[in-house]
């Protein structure tokens, strides 16, 4: 039997901590992107190290520690009951459509070569892909938000409703 403090710690919501951990991941990736896409900035006091490299250096430790923690949380949550395969398929489709849309947008934004296709009236292929994927990507974004914010609460609510129905039927 777990100690009372362990049981209480497992019941507390982890959402704010998970958001903070993902924030460290995003900040580190933003620092990397800034380093790769811009001219290096130097400070007199930093010597030969660029400001971008110093920011990456500062963000590396919290990023790696939060990544280790996120993997641990993910492994504990993975032990939960299985998700319906249809819901999992929609999750994968939503993530894939978001990735295609964002990847195409980044390609266009960073000035990748656009290849016109005669079949589309000379419209670049990347722009056509962005237009085709925008509706599934927006639907996928809504799906991901609803699953992230309401998924666990809905399951808990259903469990409570089932439990209440069992109590009512036992009383009658």
Secondary structure, 3 states (H helix, E strand, C coil): CCCHHHHHHHHCCCHHHHHHHHHHHHHHHHHHHHHHHCCCCECHHHCCCEHHHHHHHHHHHHHHHHHHHHHHHHHHHHCCCCCCHHHHHHHHHHHHHHHHHHHHHHHHHCCCCCCECHHHCCCEHHHHHHHHHHHHHHHHHHHHHHHHHHHHHHHHHHHHHHHHHHHHHHHC
